[in-house]
């Protein structure tokens, strides 16, 4: 029952975030994999100046205090349209608690300005982006991926 509640909370959080993201033409995507009672979730949530690339695990048969080691890998691809492309790849591994509230919580907040993908204002530079989050449970090997292709129009 708790997994349904948590997954329901994830869906509700995604539904609440979607109108705000859509209103600004900034999307979100989630991917989920389930094996027996274990669920692994990956997320990509774009905002005006950053993107959250995160993962989480859920298992209703385990207490919320239990942790599992996850490996979250992200890739960001950018093309300005002039033929030049750029790729950033990062990964981290660490213990993550069960029962995450509000959705995937382990990974990266990738800030456009900090990584050289921004205009002077800190907002995303115009071009085509591809964001990928891959979350792997290191014990079971269960993997969930979320990917999102997004074109930022306009000018700096």
Backbone as JSON Lines, residues from 0, in Angstrom:
{"i":0,"aa":"X","n":[0.82,-1.19,0.0],"ca":[0.0,0.0,0.0],"c":[0.87,1.26,0.0]}
{"i":1,"aa":"X","n":[1.99,1.23,0.77],"ca":[2.85,2.39,0.86],"c":[3.46,2.73,-0.5]}
{"i":2,"aa":"X","n":[3.85,1.71,-1.31],"ca":[4.42,1.99,-2.63],"c":[3.4,2.68,-3.5]}
{"i":3,"aa":"X","n":[2.15,2.2,-3.45],"ca":[1.11,2.87,-4.23],"c":[0.97,4.32,-3.81]}
{"i":4,"aa":"X","n":[1.05,4.56,-2.51],"ca":[0.96,5.93,-2.0],"c":[2.14,6.76,-2.48]}
{"i":5,"aa":"X","n":[3.35,6.2,-2.38],"ca":[4.54,6.94,-2.81],"c":[4.53,7.14,-4.32]}
{"i":6,"aa":"X","n":[4.2,6.09,-5.07],"ca":[4.14,6.23,-6.53],"c":[3.04,7.2,-6.91]}
{"i":7,"aa":"X","n":[1.92,7.14,-6.17],"ca":[0.86,8.12,-6.39],"c":[1.36,9.53,-6.11]}
{"i":8,"aa":"X","n":[2.16,9.69,-5.06],"ca":[2.73,10.99,-4.74],"c":[3.68,11.45,-5.85]}
{"i":9,"aa":"X","n":[4.46,10.51,-6.4],"ca":[5.34,10.84,-7.53],"c":[4.52,11.33,-8.72]}
{"i":10,"aa":"X","n":[3.44,10.6,-9.01],"ca":[2.59,10.98,-10.13],"c":[1.95,12.34,-9.88]}
{"i":11,"aa":"X","n":[1.51,12.57,-8.64],"ca":[0.9,13.85,-8.3],"c":[1.92,14.98,-8.42]}
{"i":12,"aa":"X","n":[3.14,14.74,-7.94],"ca":[4.19,15.75,-8.03],"c":[4.49,16.06,-9.49]}
{"i":13,"aa":"X","n":[4.55,15.02,-10.31],"ca":[4.8,15.22,-11.75],"c":[3.66,16.0,-12.38]}
{"i":14,"aa":"X","n":[2.42,15.66,-11.99],"ca":[1.26,16.35,-12.54],"c":[1.24,17.81,-12.13]}
{"i":15,"aa":"X","n":[1.64,18.1,-10.88],"ca":[1.67,19.48,-10.42],"c":[2.79,20.26,-11.1]}
{"i":16,"aa":"X","n":[3.91,19.61,-11.32],"ca":[5.05,20.28,-11.95],"c":[4.83,20.48,-13.44]}
{"i":17,"aa":"X","n":[4.09,19.58,-14.07],"ca":[3.9,19.63,-15.52],"c":[3.26,20.93,-16.0]}
{"i":18,"aa":"X","n":[2.16,21.43,-15.38],"ca":[1.57,22.68,-15.88],"c":[2.54,23.85,-15.82]}
{"i":19,"aa":"X","n":[3.32,23.95,-14.74],"ca":[4.29,25.04,-14.64],"c":[5.36,24.9,-15.71]}
{"i":20,"aa":"X","n":[5.85,23.68,-15.9],"ca":[6.88,23.45,-16.93],"c":[6.31,23.71,-18.3]}
{"i":21,"aa":"X","n":[5.1,23.22,-18.56],"ca":[4.48,23.39,-19.87],"c":[4.21,24.86,-20.14]}
{"i":22,"aa":"X","n":[3.78,25.61,-19.13],"ca":[3.49,27.02,-19.32],"c":[4.72,27.77,-19.79]}
{"i":23,"aa":"X","n":[5.89,27.37,-19.35],"ca":[7.12,28.01,-19.75],"c":[7.79,27.26,-20.9]}
{"i":24,"aa":"X","n":[7.1,26.26,-21.45],"ca":[7.63,25.42,-22.52],"c":[8.87,24.67,-22.07]}
{"i":25,"aa":"X","n":[8.88,24.27,-20.8],"ca":[10.01,23.55,-20.21],"c":[9.49,22.22,-19.68]}
{"i":26,"aa":"X","n":[9.84,21.13,-20.3],"ca":[9.22,19.82,-20.03],"c":[9.85,19.01,-18.9]}
{"i":27,"aa":"X","n":[9.18,17.87,-18.62],"ca":[9.66,16.91,-17.64],"c":[9.41,15.51,-18.19]}
{"i":28,"aa":"X","n":[10.23,14.55,-17.76],"ca":[10.05,13.15,-18.17],"c":[10.48,12.25,-17.02]}
{"i":29,"aa":"X","n":[9.79,11.1,-16.91],"ca":[10.12,10.12,-15.89],"c":[10.18,8.74,-16.52]}
{"i":30,"aa":"X","n":[11.03,7.88,-15.96],"ca":[11.11,6.49,-16.38],"c":[11.11,5.62,-15.14]}
{"i":31,"aa":"X","n":[10.45,4.47,-15.22],"ca":[10.31,3.6,-14.06],"c":[10.55,2.16,-14.47]}
{"i":32,"aa":"X","n":[11.21,1.4,-13.59],"ca":[11.41,-0.04,-13.8],"c":[11.04,-0.74,-12.49]}
{"i":33,"aa":"X","n":[10.33,-1.87,-12.62],"ca":[9.89,-2.61,-11.44],"c":[10.26,-4.07,-11.58]}
{"i":34,"aa":"X","n":[10.73,-4.65,-10.48],"ca":[11.0,-6.07,-10.4],"c":[10.57,-6.52,-9.01]}
{"i":35,"aa":"X","n":[9.57,-7.4,-8.97],"ca":[8.99,-7.85,-7.7],"c":[8.47,-6.63,-6.95]}
{"i":36,"aa":"X","n":[9.0,-6.36,-5.75],"ca":[8.52,-5.22,-4.97],"c":[9.4,-3.98,-5.11]}
{"i":37,"aa":"X","n":[10.51,-4.1,-5.83],"ca":[11.45,-2.99,-6.0],"c":[11.1,-2.17,-7.24]}
{"i":38,"aa":"X","n":[11.04,-0.85,-7.06],"ca":[10.83,0.07,-8.17],"c":[11.96,1.07,-8.18]}
{"i":39,"aa":"X","n":[12.53,1.32,-9.35],"ca":[13.58,2.33,-9.53],"c":[13.01,3.37,-10.49]}
{"i":40,"aa":"X","n":[13.21,4.65,-10.15],"ca":[12.65,5.74,-10.95],"c":[13.76,6.72,-11.32]}
{"i":41,"aa":"X","n":[13.74,7.2,-12.57],"ca":[14.63,8.27,-13.03],"c":[13.77,9.45,-13.47]}
{"i":42,"aa":"X","n":[14.31,10.66,-13.3],"ca":[13.57,11.84,-13.7],"c":[14.44,12.88,-14.37]}
{"i":43,"aa":"X","n":[13.8,13.66,-15.24],"ca":[14.4,14.83,-15.88],"c":[13.36,15.94,-15.76]}
{"i":44,"aa":"X","n":[13.69,17.02,-15.07],"ca":[12.76,18.14,-14.91],"c":[13.51,19.42,-15.25]}
{"i":45,"aa":"X","n":[13.1,20.06,-16.35],"ca":[13.76,21.27,-16.84],"c":[13.09,22.5,-16.22]}
{"i":46,"aa":"X","n":[13.9,23.47,-15.83],"ca":[13.4,24.77,-15.4],"c":[14.11,25.84,-16.21]}
{"i":47,"aa":"X","n":[13.82,27.08,-15.94],"ca":[14.35,28.18,-16.75],"c":[15.87,28.25,-16.79]}
{"i":48,"aa":"X","n":[16.54,27.84,-15.7],"ca":[17.99,27.98,-15.63],"c":[18.73,26.7,-15.25]}
{"i":49,"aa":"X","n":[18.0,25.6,-15.06],"ca":[18.65,24.35,-14.67],"c":[17.78,23.17,-15.05]}
{"i":50,"aa":"X","n":[18.32,21.99,-14.81],"ca":[17.56,20.75,-15.02],"c":[17.91,19.81,-13.86]}
{"i":51,"aa":"X","n":[16.88,19.21,-13.27],"ca":[17.09,18.2,-12.23],"c":[17.13,16.84,-12.9]}
{"i":52,"aa":"X","n":[18.22,16.12,-12.69],"ca":[18.45,14.79,-13.25],"c":[18.7,13.87,-12.06]}
{"i":53,"aa":"X","n":[17.66,13.14,-11.65],"ca":[17.74,12.41,-10.38],"c":[17.08,11.05,-10.45]}
{"i":54,"aa":"X","n":[17.42,10.21,-9.46],"ca":[16.84,8.87,-9.35],"c":[16.44,8.55,-7.93]}
{"i":55,"aa":"X","n":[15.66,7.48,-7.77],"ca":[15.22,7.03,-6.45],"c":[14.81,5.57,-6.54]}
{"i":56,"aa":"X","n":[14.69,4.91,-5.39],"ca":[14.16,3.55,-5.34],"c":[13.03,3.52,-4.32]}
{"i":57,"aa":"X","n":[12.1,2.59,-4.51],"ca":[10.95,2.43,-3.62],"c":[10.66,0.95,-3.44]}
{"i":58,"aa":"X","n":[10.34,0.55,-2.2],"ca":[9.97,-0.84,-1.93],"c":[9.08,-0.85,-0.69]}
{"i":59,"aa":"X","n":[7.8,-1.16,-0.86],"ca":[6.86,-1.12,0.25],"c":[7.12,-2.18,1.31]}
{"i":60,"aa":"X","n":[7.92,-3.19,0.99],"ca":[8.21,-4.24,1.97],"c":[9.4,-3.87,2.87]}
{"i":61,"aa":"X","n":[10.03,-2.75,2.6],"ca":[11.2,-2.31,3.38],"c":[10.85,-1.03,4.15]}
{"i":62,"aa":"X","n":[11.5,-0.82,5.3],"ca":[11.22,0.41,6.06],"c":[11.8,1.64,5.34]}
{"i":63,"aa":"X","n":[11.23,2.8,5.65],"ca":[11.7,4.04,5.03],"c":[13.14,4.37,5.43]}
{"i":64,"aa":"X","n":[13.59,3.83,6.52],"ca":[14.96,4.1,6.98],"c":[16.01,3.27,6.25]}
{"i":65,"aa":"X","n":[15.58,2.25,5.52],"ca":[16.54,1.4,4.81],"c":[17.11,2.13,3.61]}
{"i":66,"aa":"X","n":[18.4,1.89,3.36],"ca":[19.04,2.5,2.19],"c":[19.51,1.42,1.22]}
{"i":67,"aa":"X","n":[19.62,1.81,-0.02],"ca":[20.2,0.98,-1.08],"c":[21.17,1.87,-1.82]}
{"i":68,"aa":"X","n":[22.21,1.26,-2.36],"ca":[23.16,2.04,-3.13],"c":[22.67,2.15,-4.57]}
{"i":69,"aa":"X","n":[22.54,3.4,-5.02],"ca":[22.16,3.68,-6.41],"c":[23.32,4.33,-7.13]}
{"i":70,"aa":"X","n":[23.36,4.11,-8.43],"ca":[24.3,4.82,-9.31],"c":[23.46,5.62,-10.29]}
{"i":71,"aa":"X","n":[23.6,6.93,-10.24],"ca":[22.87,7.8,-11.16],"c":[23.87,8.38,-12.15]}
{"i":72,"aa":"X","n":[23.62,8.1,-13.42],"ca":[24.45,8.62,-14.51],"c":[23.61,9.6,-15.31]}
{"i":73,"aa":"X","n":[24.22,10.72,-15.69],"ca":[23.5,11.68,-16.51],"c":[24.34,12.06,-17.73]}
{"i":74,"aa":"X","n":[23.64,12.42,-18.77],"ca":[24.29,12.95,-19.97],"c":[23.47,14.13,-20.46]}
{"i":75,"aa":"X","n":[24.17,15.19,-20.85],"ca":[23.54,16.36,-21.44],"c":[24.23,16.59,-22.78]}
{"i":76,"aa":"X","n":[23.41,16.61,-23.83],"ca":[23.91,16.88,-25.18],"c":[23.33,18.22,-25.62]}
{"i":77,"aa":"X","n":[24.15,19.02,-26.3],"ca":[23.7,20.33,-26.78],"c":[24.2,20.56,-28.2]}
{"i":78,"aa":"X","n":[23.31,21.09,-29.02],"ca":[23.69,21.49,-30.38],"c":[23.13,22.88,-30.63]}
{"i":79,"aa":"X","n":[24.01,23.76,-31.08],"ca":[23.58,25.14,-31.34],"c":[22.91,25.28,-32.7]}
{"i":80,"aa":"X","n":[22.95,24.25,-33.5],"ca":[22.39,24.32,-34.84],"c":[23.43,24.67,-35.88]}
{"i":81,"aa":"X","n":[24.6,25.08,-35.46],"ca":[25.66,25.44,-36.4],"c":[26.58,24.26,-36.69]}
{"i":82,"aa":"X","n":[26.19,23.08,-36.2],"ca":[27.0,21.9,-36.43],"c":[27.84,21.5,-35.24]}
{"i":83,"aa":"X","n":[28.12,22.45,-34.36],"ca":[28.92,22.13,-33.17],"c":[28.03,21.48,-32.12]}
{"i":84,"aa":"X","n":[28.51,20.38,-31.54],"ca":[27.77,19.72,-30.46],"c":[28.65,19.65,-29.23]}
{"i":85,"aa":"X","n":[28.0,19.51,-28.1],"ca":[28.71,19.45,-26.83],"c":[28.05,18.39,-25.96]}
{"i":86,"aa":"X","n":[28.85,17.67,-25.17],"ca":[28.32,16.62,-24.31],"c":[28.96,16.72,-22.94]}
{"i":87,"aa":"X","n":[28.13,16.58,-21.91],"ca":[28.62,16.51,-20.54],"c":[28.08,15.22,-19.95]}
{"i":88,"aa":"X","n":[28.95,14.47,-19.31],"ca":[28.58,13.18,-18.72],"c":[29.08,13.16,-17.28]}
{"i":89,"aa":"X","n":[28.18,12.82,-16.34],"ca":[28.53,12.75,-14.92],"c":[27.89,11.51,-14.31]}
{"i":90,"aa":"X","n":[28.46,11.01,-13.22],"ca":[27.88,9.86,-12.51],"c":[28.26,9.95,-11.05]}
{"i":91,"aa":"X","n":[27.36,9.46,-10.22],"ca":[27.66,9.36,-8.78],"c":[26.96,8.14,-8.23]}
{"i":92,"aa":"X","n":[27.55,7.6,-7.16],"ca":[27.02,6.42,-6.5],"c":[26.92,6.72,-5.02]}
{"i":93,"aa":"X","n":[25.82,6.29,-4.39],"ca":[25.7,6.51,-2.96],"c":[24.46,5.88,-2.38]}
{"i":94,"aa":"X","n":[24.39,5.87,-1.04],"ca":[23.22,5.3,-0.36],"c":[22.02,6.24,-0.47]}
{"i":95,"aa":"X","n":[20.86,5.67,-0.76],"ca":[19.63,6.44,-0.92],"c":[18.55,5.77,-0.08]}
{"i":96,"aa":"X","n":[17.83,6.56,0.71],"ca":[16.78,6.03,1.57],"c":[15.53,5.68,0.77]}
{"i":97,"aa":"X","n":[14.82,4.68,1.23],"ca":[13.53,4.27,0.68],"c":[12.5,5.37,0.99]}
{"i":98,"aa":"X","n":[11.37,5.34,0.29],"ca":[10.23,6.23,0.59],"c":[10.51,7.7,0.31]}
{"i":99,"aa":"X","n":[11.18,8.02,-0.73],"ca":[11.44,9.42,-1.06],"c":[10.12,10.15,-1.29]}
{"i":100,"aa":"X","n":[10.0,11.31,-0.7],"ca":[8.8,12.1,-0.92],"c":[9.11,13.18,-1.93]}
{"i":101,"aa":"X","n":[8.18,13.41,-2.83],"ca":[8.36,14.44,-3.84],"c":[9.09,13.96,-5.08]}
{"i":102,"aa":"X","n":[9.41,12.69,-5.16],"ca":[10.0,12.16,-6.38],"c":[11.48,11.87,-6.25]}
{"i":103,"aa":"X","n":[12.13,11.6,-7.39],"ca":[13.55,11.28,-7.39],"c":[14.37,12.35,-6.68]}
{"i":104,"aa":"X","n":[15.3,11.92,-5.82],"ca":[16.01,12.88,-4.99],"c":[17.53,12.71,-4.96]}
{"i":105,"aa":"X","n":[18.07,11.74,-5.69],"ca":[19.52,11.52,-5.69],"c":[20.04,11.72,-7.1]}
{"i":106,"aa":"X","n":[20.98,12.64,-7.25],"ca":[21.54,12.9,-8.57],"c":[22.06,14.32,-8.65]}
{"i":107,"aa":"X","n":[21.63,15.03,-9.69],"ca":[22.2,16.33,-9.98],"c":[21.14,17.38,-10.27]}
{"i":108,"aa":"X","n":[21.42,18.6,-9.81],"ca":[20.78,19.79,-10.33],"c":[21.84,20.41,-11.23]}
{"i":109,"aa":"X","n":[21.62,20.33,-12.51],"ca":[22.58,20.75,-13.53],"c":[22.24,22.19,-13.91]}
{"i":110,"aa":"X","n":[23.03,23.14,-13.46],"ca":[22.76,24.55,-13.73],"c":[23.41,24.97,-15.04]}
{"i":111,"aa":"X","n":[22.6,25.55,-15.91],"ca":[23.08,25.95,-17.23],"c":[24.3,26.87,-17.14]}
{"i":112,"aa":"X","n":[24.25,27.86,-16.28],"ca":[25.35,28.83,-16.17],"c":[26.63,28.19,-15.64]}
{"i":113,"aa":"X","n":[26.49,27.29,-14.69],"ca":[27.67,26.66,-14.09],"c":[28.39,25.74,-15.07]}
{"i":114,"aa":"X","n":[27.67,25.24,-16.08],"ca":[28.24,24.28,-17.03],"c":[28.51,24.87,-18.41]}
{"i":115,"aa":"X","n":[28.3,26.18,-18.59],"ca":[28.6,26.82,-19.86],"c":[27.53,26.65,-20.92]}
{"i":116,"aa":"X","n":[26.29,26.37,-20.5],"ca":[25.18,26.21,-21.44],"c":[24.21,27.39,-21.37]}
{"i":117,"aa":"X","n":[24.62,28.52,-20.8],"ca":[23.68,29.6,-20.53],"c":[24.01,30.9,-21.24]}
{"i":118,"aa":"X","n":[22.98,31.71,-21.37],"ca":[23.12,33.09,-21.79],"c":[23.62,33.89,-20.58]}
{"i":119,"aa":"X","n":[23.89,35.17,-20.75],"ca":[24.36,36.02,-19.66],"c":[23.37,36.06,-18.5]}
{"i":120,"aa":"X","n":[22.1,35.89,-18.8],"ca":[21.05,35.92,-17.76],"c":[21.03,34.66,-16.91]}
{"i":121,"aa":"X","n":[21.73,33.63,-17.35],"ca":[21.71,32.34,-16.65],"c":[20.71,31.37,-17.23]}
{"i":122,"aa":"X","n":[19.83,31.85,-18.12],"ca":[18.84,30.98,-18.78],"c":[19.53,30.15,-19.86]}
{"i":123,"aa":"X","n":[18.9,29.04,-20.22],"ca":[19.46,28.15,-21.24],"c":[19.72,28.89,-22.55]}
{"i":124,"aa":"X","n":[20.86,28.62,-23.14],"ca":[21.22,29.14,-24.46],"c":[20.31,28.49,-25.51]}
{"i":125,"aa":"X","n":[19.87,29.23,-26.52],"ca":[19.05,28.62,-27.57],"c":[19.79,27.47,-28.25]}
{"i":126,"aa":"X","n":[19.04,26.42,-28.59],"ca":[19.61,25.26,-29.25],"c":[18.83,24.02,-28.91]}
{"i":127,"aa":"X","n":[19.35,22.88,-29.34],"ca":[18.7,21.59,-29.07],"c":[19.44,20.87,-27.95]}
{"i":128,"aa":"X","n":[18.68,20.38,-26.99],"ca":[19.22,19.68,-25.83],"c":[18.66,18.28,-25.75]}
{"i":129,"aa":"X","n":[19.46,17.38,-25.25],"ca":[19.01,16.03,-24.92],"c":[19.52,15.74,-23.52]}
{"i":130,"aa":"X","n":[18.6,15.42,-22.62],"ca":[18.94,15.11,-21.23],"c":[18.62,13.64,-20.97]}
{"i":131,"aa":"X","n":[19.54,12.92,-20.35],"ca":[19.34,11.51,-20.05],"c":[19.74,11.25,-18.6]}
{"i":132,"aa":"X","n":[18.84,10.59,-17.85],"ca":[19.14,10.15,-16.49],"c":[18.99,8.64,-16.46]}
{"i":133,"aa":"X","n":[20.0,7.94,-15.98],"ca":[19.94,6.48,-15.82],"c":[20.23,6.16,-14.36]}
{"i":134,"aa":"X","n":[19.29,5.45,-13.73],"ca":[19.43,5.07,-12.33],"c":[19.53,3.56,-12.24]}
{"i":135,"aa":"X","n":[20.59,3.08,-11.58],"ca":[20.81,1.64,-11.44],"c":[20.92,1.29,-9.96]}
{"i":136,"aa":"X","n":[20.11,0.31,-9.55],"ca":[20.27,-0.26,-8.21],"c":[21.48,-1.18,-8.29]}
{"i":137,"aa":"X","n":[22.5,-0.92,-7.47],"ca":[23.76,-1.65,-7.63],"c":[23.68,-3.1,-7.16]}
{"i":138,"aa":"X","n":[22.68,-3.46,-6.35],"ca":[22.56,-4.84,-5.88],"c":[21.78,-5.69,-6.88]}
{"i":139,"aa":"X","n":[20.59,-5.25,-7.24],"ca":[19.74,-6.05,-8.13],"c":[20.08,-5.84,-9.61]}
{"i":140,"aa":"X","n":[20.69,-4.7,-9.93],"ca":[20.97,-4.39,-11.32],"c":[19.8,-3.75,-12.04]}
{"i":141,"aa":"X","n":[18.66,-3.53,-11.34],"ca":[17.49,-2.93,-11.96],"c":[17.82,-1.5,-12.41]}
{"i":142,"aa":"X","n":[17.43,-1.16,-13.65],"ca":[17.78,0.12,-14.24],"c":[16.52,0.82,-14.75]}
{"i":143,"aa":"X","n":[16.41,2.11,-14.46],"ca":[15.35,2.95,-15.02],"c":[16.02,4.13,-15.71]}
{"i":144,"aa":"X","n":[15.51,4.49,-16.88],"ca":[16.05,5.62,-17.63],"c":[14.94,6.6,-18.0]}
{"i":145,"aa":"X","n":[15.3,7.86,-18.01],"ca":[14.41,8.92,-18.48],"c":[15.21,9.76,-19.45]}
{"i":146,"aa":"X","n":[14.63,10.06,-20.59],"ca":[15.32,10.92,-21.55],"c":[14.34,11.96,-22.09]}
{"i":147,"aa":"X","n":[14.9,13.09,-22.43],"ca":[14.08,14.21,-22.87],"c":[14.84,14.99,-23.92]}
{"i":148,"aa":"X","n":[14.24,15.2,-25.06],"ca":[14.8,16.06,-26.09],"c":[14.01,17.36,-26.04]}
{"i":149,"aa":"X","n":[14.73,18.5,-26.07],"ca":[14.09,19.8,-25.89],"c":[14.81,20.82,-26.74]}
{"i":150,"aa":"X","n":[14.05,21.66,-27.42],"ca":[14.63,22.75,-28.2],"c":[14.28,24.06,-27.55]}
{"i":151,"aa":"X","n":[15.3,24.8,-27.18],"ca":[15.13,26.13,-26.59],"c":[15.18,27.12,-27.72]}
{"i":152,"aa":"X","n":[14.06,27.77,-27.98],"ca":[13.98,28.74,-29.09],"c":[14.25,30.14,-28.59]}
{"i":153,"aa":"X","n":[14.42,31.06,-29.51],"ca":[14.63,32.45,-29.16],"c":[16.1,32.82,-29.25]}
{"i":154,"aa":"X","n":[16.45,33.87,-28.54],"ca":[17.84,34.32,-28.53],"c":[18.21,34.7,-27.11]}
{"i":155,"aa":"X","n":[19.5,34.89,-26.9],"ca":[19.95,35.32,-25.57],"c":[19.54,36.75,-25.34]}
